[in-house]
């Protein structure tokens, strides 16, 4: 038998098989994503980035009107929040406002110990997941798949309005960023800064026709576990947000 004459057809057939497998894989990924394992879906979804719409720098509501109308709201319509509103709220909490890196909330020594997480149950253009806000790039990083609002509610002593809100903010702090310069006094500065950021969110929500409330009653360790926070981070606030 002449093996040299057979080598070309064998190579040709091998190439067809390879192309067929590649086409099949692409078809599965595009048209049958449900056939992927949960682990694969999780790996695809996590650590992806969402570029947020640019925040508005002017609005129709005056600062005095926002002061006057601001209230703690614990009842929300079951309506999805827009990505534009979410972008505006995150920017109000920790957005960059100056070329040197200054933010919307004052920070002792410009050390910025706060981190902001977005827990999505129902939002336009965002699937249910946990996102980490990155102020410098004004974008979100997907860090955990799925709706965890039920778990967050349990960790917050069953305050049910948390799971009823379309989204929740969790504000955490890395105290060492401030205490390395100011020592024990820095703990007070971090708490003050968290208050500044939360008030910004209150006023921004009011100007957008949304409601929120600051929640401090929760199990710190459980919230940290649910969000998979680093050991150096401490959760300070939960802020459910929705349409009034």
Secondary structure, 3 states (H helix, E strand, C coil): CCHHHHHHHHHHHHHHHHHHHHHHHHHHHHHCHHHCCHHHHHHHHCCCEEECCCCCCCCCCCHHHHHHHCCECCCCCCCCECHHHHHHHHHHHHCECCCCCCECCCCHHHCCCEEEEEEECCECCECCEEEEEECCCCEEEEEEECCCHHHHHHHCCCCCHHHHCCEEEEEEECCHHHHHHHCCHHHHHHHHHHHHHHHHHHHHHHHCCEEECCECCCCHHHHHHHHCCCCCCEEEEEEEEEEC
